[in-house]
Amino acid sequence: MSNPDVSAAESTFENNESFDKILSQYEQSHSHRVGEDGRQLEGTVIAVSAESVFVDIGFKTEGILPLTLFQNANETVEVGTKLLVTVKGRNEEGYYELSRQRVERPKDWTSLEKAFAEKAIIVGTVTGVVKGGLTVDVGSRAFMPGSRSGARDAGEMEKLVGQEITCRIIKLDVAEEDVVVDHRSVAEEEERSTKERRFAEIKEGDTALGTVRSLADYGAFVDIGGVDGLLHISDIAWGRVNKPADVLSAGQQVEVKVLKIDAATKKISLGMKQLLPHPWDAVEGKYRAGERVRGVVTRATDFGAFVELETGVEGMVHLSEMSWAKKVHKPSDMLKPGETVEVMILGINVAERRMSLGLKQTLGDPWAEAQEKFAVGSTVEGPVVSLTKFGTFVQLAEGVEGMIHVSEISAEKRVERPQDVLRVGQVVKAKVLDIDKEKRQIKLSMKQLVPTGLDEYIAEHKQGDVVTGRLIEVSGDNAMVELGEGIRSKCRIVATAAKEEQPAAAGQVDLSAFSSMLKERWKSGSASTVKTDEIRAGQIRSFKITKLDQDAKTIEVQLV
């Protein structure tokens, strides 16, 4: 008995049509008769391309599976591999689309009733879009509500027309020939099953090929074979990443390492940078302290700014290492993110992956020649930059300040507060009293530049001169003597002449006569020695100058 389908094909061939076309029509007309009844077939892999796996299933045309199905499952596939597959249908290129799941295509109402009772997964073909959903051919016309299609909008529903789709019968009325099917629950079950299986397969430390599904400010979600993992922004690269979108895009394939698996929450942490060598591994032989390098400012904090020398290698410039000239309160006053700067490496700690940098060291140290430039005894000039309770600071050069103590401001009067006689910005002259290069301190005096009665007195006398003065304070063998207006001297009492008290009478005392009298008695030897307790404040006596110090502005005398 002849096969009518074959006879039709031969008749068509006799009408000079292409044999390939006839074969295609024949296979399509028989597509539901062989292998698509839910039976699993054993196939053999005959080729593997960049995207697909081609399988010989005993048909005149090969079947096809996506390569990602094996990659996501970390399963190796090669020519000769045996697979159990089910035929789903044909694609546009004529290849049989295969599934590794067992799915059935109902043939009659009996098959539909059985699938409904067993809640089995069946396969149908979407035939059109209708109000509220889709029509599906599952051996009989069925309705699929839009909410159960898995499509997000009308556009996605349109794309399903003509496609084969897995589903489950959720309503079956034989009398009314009413069939309602659901694809969404099947897809969700498959997704859960895949996730559970995949979650059980992966281990911490595994490397996987994944696809970026979505991006967020804090990272990216990557599908690694049916289960998602979080690739945190800090684990994308060793260098600083401002936004994941700067380096990744949805749909991009990436190689990741499984960093952590939380079995309780089923969360997976992924990393990309962990698959690359750490930049700090080469730092020890590449950088050294004292070296000048260039880098880009990445960020500023309250205490300093971070500078990236190369991808993944950062150092920090502390506030105190930013300027010689001024005290920096905010790093942003000196450095801005994105700015390229030259810095000096001050120290490297490879173990802790820390590097301290200095900005001011590349600008030159103004104190390097301060000792020669501002020698002790020299006169300097500069503006007042600040006033404190104890004195004032004067800028002598960029980054070099000197301090005038409140007691060194004026020789004419006692100054209680610097701001009573000075103001910020006022230019003053001063004498350098001392300089400490290590402590970066210079002591100045304003009053020592102004000539005084003491200066004149010292200039007019010499050591050994005998002068007249008034005892203003006596304490044991020491006393304080006033030699003139504002001129005082220390006195050591070693031997005294005869006491010559001055009466407390009104009127001027003839000092020159008194001095002559004392000298005469001293020469004649008629003066008798007087006890020290007879010497008291208020007496006018003769003294011998034993020391004159022009620099220190001091005088020492001895009672004669």
Buried (B, 14 or more C-beta within 10 A) or exposed (E): EEEEEEEBBEEBBEEEEEEEEBBBBBBEEEBBEBBBBBEBBEBBBBEBEEEBBBBBBEBEBBBBBEBBBBBBBBEEBEEEBEBEBBBBBBEEEBBBBBBEBEBBBBBEBEBBBBBBEEEBBBBBBBBEBEEEBBBBBBBBEBBBBBEBBBBEEEEEBEEBEEEBBBBBBBEBEEEEEEBBBBBBBBBEEBEEEBBEEBBEBBEEEBEBBBBBEEBEEEBBBBBBBBBBBBBBBEBBBBBBBEEBEEBBEEEEEBEBBBBEBEEEEEEBBBBBBBEEEEBBEEBEEBBEEEEEBEBBBBBBEEEBBBBBBBEBBBBBBBBEBBBBBBEBEEBEEBBEBEEEBEBBBBEBEEEEBEBBBBBBBBBEEBBEEBEEBBEEEEEBEBEBEEBEEEBBBBBBBEBBBBBBBBEBBBBEEEBEEBBEBBEEEEEBEBBBBEBEEEEBEBBBBBBBEEEBEBBEBBEEBEEEEBBBBBBEEBEEEEBBBBBBEEBBBBBEBEEBBEBBEEEEEEEEEEEEEBBEEBBEBBEEEEBEEBEBEEBEEEBBBBBBBBEBEEEEBBBBBBBB
